[in-house]
Amino acid sequence: MVVVAIPGGTSLGLGRSIVKALLNSGEHTPIVLSRKSSQIPQWLLELGVEVRKVEYSDVETLAEGLKGVHTVICTLLPKDGTFLPSQLNILTAGLRVGISRFAPAEFGCGPKASLQIGMLAAQTPIWDACREAKAQHEGFEWAGFHCGLFMNYLGYGCAKEEEALAGKSRDGEWLFHVKDLKAIIPVEEKDERLVPRITMTELGDVGAFVAAACSLSPGSWKEDFSMVGETLGMDEIVGIIEKVRGKKVDVTYRSLEETGRELVKVRGEGEVMRVFWLELEMCTAKDKVGMCVLESVLNGLCPGVRPTRVEEYVRRYWGG
């Protein structure tokens, strides 16, 4: 049994998805790392998973919490400026006690997009630290897990919303407003023929891919562990919504120029999360592999995972 530590694994969405998939695999023993000041959620208590209390600012307590661990999968998402130092400390502590694999807290758009989005650009130093660790520690591997947009964003407003969101934080709809039958499609130019593609992966499938990756043989981890639920043109997703709901979707096409003007405005107003979403929208419009269109790296390495397709998801929660 491979012991896998999940810093930040108390989260109801991504953390729970990965923990449950590891348990269901029958090949791994998940251990959740949690801040000493945090309460253990009920769902985690019910699963009977070991939780080790740590301080992410203290390498010593982290080293103690990582004893006996083979693989570390970070799912941290602190918004207090500790995102990068916490991960660097986890990596340092893990190497001290002999971990073999490490995954930074990625789980979003591709690595090329991270360089274009201010909130994600902080990941660059952890990538460099992982590369250095691999060069200096024989047998050490690392990977960045990328999944595109969570397919669960299409579940907002449905009758079974709690189930559809699968624990994803209620941070609002983005581009596709299925209940209201509206959509915004970002394009490089004001031309409806230049509709970009987007990769979407359902949260439960993200956990399944991670668990499968933890079972891969030594030496098989890659820097880019992108996974694909499905990659579709954004107009194709609109078509699926219309087919399932039986009604027309009101589509607005927004050019890079228009989005850029709004971005300048919200930056001046200090709206951090709005800046993030607009920067992501601009990456989507560019329709580039490695940004919001991902290569199916893990799909090829882990063929046993059968991810949910967009129409399957939409029918499950909006059909009938």
C-alpha positions as CSV (number, residue, x, y, z in Angstrom):
1,M,0.0,0.0,0.0
2,V,1.4,3.4,-1.0
3,V,1.0,6.1,1.6
4,V,-0.2,9.3,0.0
5,A,-0.4,12.6,2.0
6,I,-2.9,15.3,0.9
7,P,-2.1,18.7,2.3
8,G,-5.4,20.6,2.2
9,G,-7.3,17.4,1.8
10,T,-10.1,18.5,4.2
11,S,-11.7,20.5,1.4
12,L,-15.2,19.2,0.5
13,G,-14.5,19.4,-3.3
14,L,-11.1,18.5,-4.6
15,G,-9.7,17.1,-1.3
16,R,-12.6,14.8,-0.8
17,S,-12.6,13.7,-4.4
18,I,-8.9,12.6,-4.2
19,V,-9.2,11.0,-0.7
20,K,-12.2,8.9,-1.7
21,A,-10.6,7.8,-5.0
22,L,-7.4,6.8,-3.2
23,L,-9.5,4.7,-0.7
24,N,-11.6,3.2,-3.5
25,S,-8.5,2.1,-5.4
26,G,-7.6,-0.4,-2.7
27,E,-3.9,0.4,-3.4
28,H,-3.3,3.5,-1.4
29,T,-3.4,4.7,2.2
30,P,-4.4,8.4,2.2
31,I,-3.3,10.7,5.0
32,V,-4.7,14.2,5.2
33,L,-2.5,17.1,6.5
34,S,-4.5,19.9,8.2
35,R,-3.6,23.1,10.1
36,K,-3.5,22.7,13.8
37,S,-6.2,25.4,14.1
38,S,-8.6,23.7,11.7
39,Q,-11.5,21.4,12.6
40,I,-11.7,18.0,11.0
41,P,-14.9,18.0,8.8
42,Q,-17.5,15.4,9.5
43,W,-17.2,13.7,6.1
44,L,-13.5,13.0,6.8
45,L,-14.3,11.6,10.3
46,E,-16.8,9.3,8.8
47,L,-14.2,7.9,6.3
48,G,-11.9,7.1,9.2
49,V,-8.9,8.6,7.4
50,E,-5.9,9.6,9.5
51,V,-5.5,13.4,9.8
52,R,-2.1,14.8,10.9
53,K,-2.1,18.3,12.3
54,V,0.8,20.5,11.0
55,E,1.8,24.1,10.6
56,Y,2.7,24.9,7.0
57,S,5.1,27.6,8.2
58,D,7.1,25.1,10.2
59,V,9.3,22.6,8.3
60,E,9.9,20.6,11.5
61,T,6.2,19.9,12.1
62,L,5.7,19.2,8.4
63,A,8.6,16.7,8.4
64,E,7.0,14.9,11.4
65,G,3.6,14.9,9.6
66,L,5.2,13.4,6.4
67,K,7.1,10.5,8.1
68,G,6.4,7.3,6.2
69,V,4.8,9.1,3.2
70,H,5.7,8.1,-0.3
71,T,3.6,10.6,-2.4
72,V,2.4,14.1,-1.6
73,I,-0.5,15.6,-3.5
74,C,-1.0,19.3,-2.6
75,T,-4.5,20.7,-2.8
76,L,-3.9,23.8,-0.7
77,L,-5.6,27.1,-1.8
78,P,-4.7,29.7,0.8
79,K,-5.5,33.3,-0.1
80,D,-3.4,34.9,2.6
81,G,-0.1,35.1,0.7
82,T,1.1,31.7,2.0
83,F,0.3,29.7,-1.2
84,L,3.9,29.5,-2.4
85,P,5.9,29.3,0.9
86,S,3.6,26.6,2.3
87,Q,4.3,24.4,-0.7
88,L,8.0,25.1,-0.6
89,N,8.0,24.1,3.0
90,I,6.1,20.9,2.3
91,L,8.6,20.0,-0.4
92,T,11.6,20.7,1.8
93,A,10.2,18.7,4.7
94,G,9.1,15.9,2.3
95,L,12.6,15.6,0.8
96,R,14.1,15.5,4.3
97,V,12.1,12.4,5.2
98,G,12.5,10.7,1.9
99,I,9.3,11.2,-0.1
100,S,9.4,9.9,-3.7
101,R,6.7,11.9,-5.4
102,F,5.3,15.4,-5.1
103,A,2.5,17.2,-6.9
104,P,2.1,21.0,-6.4
105,A,-1.3,22.5,-6.0
106,E,-2.3,22.9,-9.6
107,F,-5.7,21.4,-10.7
108,G,-6.8,24.0,-13.1
109,C,-5.8,25.3,-16.6
110,G,-2.6,24.3,-18.3
111,P,0.9,25.4,-17.4
112,K,1.1,27.9,-20.2
113,A,-2.0,29.7,-18.8
114,S,-0.4,29.9,-15.3
115,L,2.2,32.3,-16.8
116,Q,-0.6,34.6,-18.1
117,I,-2.6,34.7,-14.9
118,G,-1.4,36.8,-12.0
119,M,-2.9,34.6,-9.2
120,L,-1.3,31.5,-10.7
121,A,2.1,33.0,-11.6
122,A,3.2,32.3,-8.0
123,Q,3.5,28.6,-9.0
124,T,6.6,29.2,-11.1
125,P,9.1,29.0,-8.2
126,I,7.6,25.7,-7.0
127,W,8.1,24.3,-10.4
128,D,11.8,25.4,-10.3
129,A,12.2,23.9,-6.8
130,C,10.7,20.6,-8.0
131,R,13.0,20.5,-11.0
132,E,16.0,21.1,-8.7
133,A,14.8,18.4,-6.3
134,K,14.6,15.9,-9.1
135,A,18.1,16.8,-10.3
136,Q,19.5,16.4,-6.8
137,H,17.5,13.4,-5.4
138,E,17.7,10.1,-7.2
139,G,14.3,8.5,-7.8
140,F,12.4,11.7,-6.9
141,E,9.5,12.6,-9.3
142,W,7.0,15.4,-9.6
143,A,4.0,16.3,-11.7
144,G,1.6,19.1,-12.2
145,F,-2.0,17.9,-12.4
146,H,-4.1,20.0,-14.8
147,C,-7.8,19.4,-15.5
148,G,-9.1,22.5,-17.2
149,L,-12.4,23.9,-16.0
150,F,-14.3,21.8,-13.5
151,M,-17.3,20.4,-15.4
152,N,-19.3,21.0,-12.2
153,Y,-19.6,24.7,-13.1
154,L,-22.4,23.5,-15.5
155,G,-24.4,22.3,-12.5
156,Y,-25.2,25.7,-10.9
157,G,-28.9,26.1,-10.4
158,C,-30.1,22.6,-11.2
159,A,-32.5,20.7,-9.0
160,K,-29.7,18.6,-7.5
161,E,-27.2,21.4,-7.2
162,E,-25.4,20.1,-4.1
163,E,-24.8,16.7,-5.8
164,A,-23.9,18.4,-9.1
165,L,-21.3,20.7,-7.6
166,A,-19.7,17.7,-5.7
167,G,-18.4,20.0,-3.0
168,K,-17.0,22.6,-5.3
169,S,-17.0,26.0,-3.7
170,R,-20.0,28.1,-4.6
171,D,-17.9,30.8,-6.4
172,G,-20.4,31.5,-9.1
173,E,-21.0,30.5,-12.7
174,W,-18.4,31.3,-15.4
175,L,-19.2,31.8,-19.1
176,F,-22.0,29.2,-19.1
177,H,-25.2,30.1,-17.2
178,V,-27.2,26.9,-17.8
179,K,-30.2,27.8,-15.7
180,D,-30.7,31.3,-17.3
181,L,-29.9,29.9,-20.8
182,K,-27.1,32.4,-21.3
183,A,-23.5,32.1,-22.4
184,I,-20.4,34.3,-23.0
185,I,-18.0,33.0,-25.6
186,P,-14.6,34.8,-25.5
187,V,-13.0,35.1,-29.0
188,E,-9.8,36.7,-30.2
189,E,-11.6,38.9,-32.6
190,K,-15.3,39.8,-33.0
191,D,-15.9,36.8,-35.3
192,E,-18.3,34.1,-34.4
193,R,-16.4,31.6,-36.6
194,L,-13.4,31.7,-34.3
195,V,-15.0,29.9,-31.4
196,P,-12.3,28.5,-29.0
197,R,-12.2,25.1,-27.4
198,I,-12.2,24.4,-23.7
199,T,-11.2,21.3,-21.6
200,M,-13.6,20.3,-18.8
201,T,-13.2,17.5,-16.2
202,E,-15.7,16.5,-13.6
203,L,-14.4,16.7,-10.0
204,G,-14.9,13.0,-9.2
205,D,-13.0,12.1,-12.3
206,V,-10.1,14.3,-11.2
207,G,-9.8,12.2,-8.0
208,A,-9.9,9.0,-10.1
209,F,-7.1,10.2,-12.4
210,V,-4.9,11.2,-9.4
211,A,-5.4,7.8,-7.7
212,A,-4.6,6.1,-11.0
213,A,-1.4,8.2,-11.4
214,C,-0.3,7.2,-7.9
215,S,-0.3,3.6,-9.1
216,L,2.0,4.2,-12.0
217,S,5.4,2.5,-12.0
218,P,8.5,4.4,-10.8
219,G,9.9,6.8,-13.4
220,S,6.6,7.3,-15.2
221,W,5.6,10.7,-13.7
222,K,5.8,13.7,-16.0
223,E,5.9,17.4,-15.3
224,D,2.6,17.9,-17.2
225,F,0.0,15.4,-16.0
226,S,-2.9,17.0,-17.8
227,M,-6.2,15.1,-17.9
228,V,-9.2,15.5,-20.1
229,G,-12.8,14.8,-19.3
230,E,-13.7,16.3,-22.7
231,T,-12.5,19.1,-24.9
232,L,-15.2,20.8,-27.0
233,G,-15.7,24.0,-28.9
234,M,-17.6,26.4,-26.7
235,D,-20.4,26.5,-29.3
236,E,-20.6,22.7,-29.1
237,I,-21.3,23.0,-25.3
238,V,-24.0,25.6,-26.0
239,G,-25.5,23.1,-28.5
240,I,-25.6,20.4,-25.8
241,I,-27.3,22.7,-23.4
242,E,-29.9,23.7,-26.0
243,K,-30.5,20.0,-26.9
244,V,-30.9,18.9,-23.3
245,R,-33.0,21.9,-22.1
246,G,-35.0,22.2,-25.3
247,K,-34.5,26.0,-25.4
248,K,-32.3,28.5,-27.2
249,V,-29.3,29.9,-25.3
250,D,-28.6,33.6,-25.6
251,V,-24.9,33.8,-26.6
252,T,-22.7,36.9,-26.3
253,Y,-19.4,36.8,-28.1
254,R,-16.7,38.9,-26.4
255,S,-13.5,39.9,-28.0
256,L,-10.0,40.0,-26.4
257,E,-10.1,43.8,-26.9
258,E,-13.4,44.1,-25.0
259,T,-12.2,41.8,-22.2
260,G,-8.9,43.7,-22.0
261,R,-10.7,47.0,-21.4
262,E,-12.8,45.5,-18.6
263,L,-9.6,44.0,-17.1
264,V,-7.9,47.4,-16.9
265,K,-11.0,48.8,-15.2
266,V,-11.3,46.0,-12.5
267,R,-7.5,46.0,-11.8
268,G,-7.8,49.7,-11.0
269,E,-10.7,48.9,-8.6
270,G,-8.7,46.1,-6.9
271,E,-11.2,43.3,-7.6
272,V,-8.7,40.4,-7.3
273,M,-11.0,37.5,-8.2
274,R,-12.7,39.4,-11.0
275,V,-9.2,40.0,-12.4
276,F,-8.5,36.3,-12.2
277,W,-11.6,35.3,-14.1
278,L,-11.0,37.9,-16.8
279,E,-7.4,36.8,-17.3
280,L,-8.6,33.2,-17.6
281,E,-11.2,34.3,-20.1
282,M,-8.5,35.9,-22.2
283,C,-6.5,32.6,-22.1
284,T,-9.6,30.8,-23.2
285,A,-10.1,33.0,-26.2
286,K,-6.6,32.2,-27.5
287,D,-7.5,28.5,-28.0
288,K,-4.0,27.2,-27.3
289,V,-2.9,23.8,-26.1
290,G,-1.4,24.1,-22.7
291,M,-3.7,27.0,-21.7
292,C,-7.4,26.1,-21.5
293,V,-7.1,23.3,-24.0
294,L,-5.2,20.3,-22.5
295,E,-3.4,17.3,-23.9
296,S,-4.8,14.0,-22.6
297,V,-1.6,12.9,-20.9
298,L,-3.1,11.0,-18.0
299,N,-5.9,9.6,-20.2
300,G,-3.2,7.7,-22.1
301,L,-1.3,6.6,-19.1
302,C,-4.4,5.6,-17.1
303,P,-6.9,4.1,-19.6
304,G,-8.9,2.5,-16.8
305,V,-10.4,5.9,-15.9
306,R,-13.5,6.6,-18.0
307,P,-14.2,10.3,-17.6
308,T,-17.6,11.9,-17.7
309,R,-18.5,13.6,-21.0
310,V,-20.1,17.0,-21.1
311,E,-23.5,15.8,-22.5
312,E,-23.6,13.0,-20.0
313,Y,-23.1,15.5,-17.2
314,V,-25.6,18.0,-18.5
315,R,-28.3,15.3,-19.1
316,R,-27.7,13.9,-15.6
317,Y,-28.5,17.2,-13.9
318,W,-30.6,19.1,-16.4
319,G,-32.4,16.4,-18.4
320,G,-36.1,15.9,-17.8
